[in-house]
Amino acid sequence: MEFKVTTRSEFETIEIAQNFESEKFPNMIICLNGELGSGKTVFTKGIANALGIDESITSPTFTIIKEYDGELPLYHMDVYRLDGNVSGIGIEEYFTKGGVVVIEWADTIKEYLPSERLDIKFKILDENKRVLIMEPHGKKYEDLCEAVL
């Protein structure tokens, strides 16, 4: 099952993310995929904002994982530079730490991801317009998509 949403601005992308946050639960895993500049970090900003995180959200390209304190902890990951090798990072530990995990470039580490998660693919249509294709894996993620969309 897939869900599709078209956004026409960064604001609309942030709004969609805030809607997902409104249905948050501990150990929520959101996997973001799409080319550079497609909106992955913008989406994460929306999650962070809705969690009450005031810090500036930037892509953790060089640090790999950034942790933020909010209503639930936010674990923001960018695994692009790992070339599929997550050994020694302890990435799996974050899946059960009780927070919201957002992983940019998640398709590069598919074999390490939990079977239950939400995959979101970002497609650029033009300078401002994006299509978000959401694929829930597991009942709670299907329910999440139905509640939000």
C-alpha positions in Angstrom: 0.0 0.0 0.0 1.3 3.4 -0.9 0.1 6.9 -0.1 1.1 10.0 -2.2 1.0 13.6 -1.2 2.1 16.6 -3.3 3.5 19.6 -1.5 4.0 23.0 -3.2 6.4 24.6 -0.8 8.7 24.0 2.1 5.9 25.1 4.4 3.6 22.4 3.1 6.4 19.8 3.5 6.9 20.9 7.1 3.1 20.8 7.7 2.9 17.2 6.6 5.8 16.3 8.9 4.0 18.0 11.8 0.9 15.9 11.1 3.0 12.8 11.4 4.5 14.0 14.7 0.9 14.5 16.0 0.5 10.8 15.8 4.0 10.0 17.2 4.8 7.0 19.3 8.1 5.8 20.9 10.4 4.0 18.6 8.8 5.5 15.5 11.2 4.9 12.5 10.8 7.2 9.5 13.1 6.5 6.5 13.6 9.3 4.0 14.9 8.8 0.4 15.3 11.1 -2.5 17.9 13.1 -4.4 19.8 16.0 -2.9 17.5 19.0 -2.3 14.3 17.0 -2.4 13.1 17.9 1.1 14.4 15.3 3.4 15.9 17.7 5.9 13.0 20.1 5.6 10.7 17.2 6.6 12.9 16.5 9.6 12.6 20.2 10.6 8.8 19.8 10.7 9.1 16.8 13.0 11.6 18.6 15.2 9.4 21.7 15.4 6.3 19.8 16.4 8.3 17.9 19.0 9.1 21.3 20.6 12.8 21.3 19.5 14.0 24.9 19.2 17.5 24.0 17.8 18.4 24.6 14.2 18.0 21.3 12.3 20.7 20.6 9.7 21.5 17.4 7.9 24.0 15.4 10.0 26.1 14.5 6.9 29.4 14.6 8.7 28.3 13.6 12.3 26.0 10.8 11.0 23.7 11.1 14.0 22.4 14.1 15.8 20.3 13.8 19.0 17.7 16.4 20.1 15.6 16.6 23.2 11.9 17.3 22.8 8.6 15.7 23.8 10.2 12.5 22.6 13.9 12.4 21.7 14.6 12.9 18.0 17.4 10.9 16.5 18.3 12.4 13.1 20.6 10.3 10.9 22.2 10.9 7.6 23.8 7.6 6.4 24.8 8.7 2.9 28.5 8.7 3.7 28.5 5.2 5.2 28.3 3.4 1.9 26.0 0.8 3.4 28.4 -0.1 6.3 27.0 0.8 9.7 29.2 -1.5 11.8 30.6 0.2 14.9 28.0 3.0 14.9 25.4 1.3 17.0 22.6 2.5 14.7 20.3 -0.4 15.7 20.4 0.7 19.3 18.5 3.9 18.4 15.5 1.9 17.1 14.6 1.0 20.7 15.6 4.1 22.6 12.0 5.4 22.8 12.4 8.3 20.5 11.5 9.2 16.9 14.2 8.1 14.5 14.5 9.9 11.1 17.0 8.4 8.7 18.0 10.3 5.5 19.3 8.1 2.6 17.9 5.1 4.4 17.8 3.0 1.2 21.6 2.7 1.4 21.3 0.6 4.7 18.0 -1.3 4.0 19.3 -4.5 5.4 19.9 -2.9 8.8 16.4 -1.3 9.0 13.7 -2.8 11.2 10.9 -4.5 9.3 8.3 -2.2 10.7 8.9 1.4 9.6 7.7 4.2 7.3 9.5 4.8 4.1 9.0 8.1 2.4 10.5 8.8 -1.1 10.8 12.5 -2.2 10.4 13.3 -5.9 11.2 16.7 -7.2 8.6 18.0 -9.7 9.9 21.5 -10.0 11.6 24.2 -7.9 9.0 24.1 -5.1 6.7 21.1 -5.8 7.5 17.7 -4.4 5.7 14.3 -4.4 6.0 12.3 -1.2 5.4 8.6 -1.7 4.8 6.9 1.6 5.1 3.2 2.0 4.2 1.9 5.5 5.7 -1.4 6.7 3.5 -2.8 9.5 0.0 -2.2 10.8 0.9 0.8 13.1 2.6 2.6 10.2 -0.5 1.9 8.0 -2.7 3.3 10.7 -0.3 6.3 11.0 -0.6 7.1 7.3 -4.4 6.7 7.4 -4.7 9.0 10.4 -2.5 11.7 9.0 -3.4 11.6 5.3 
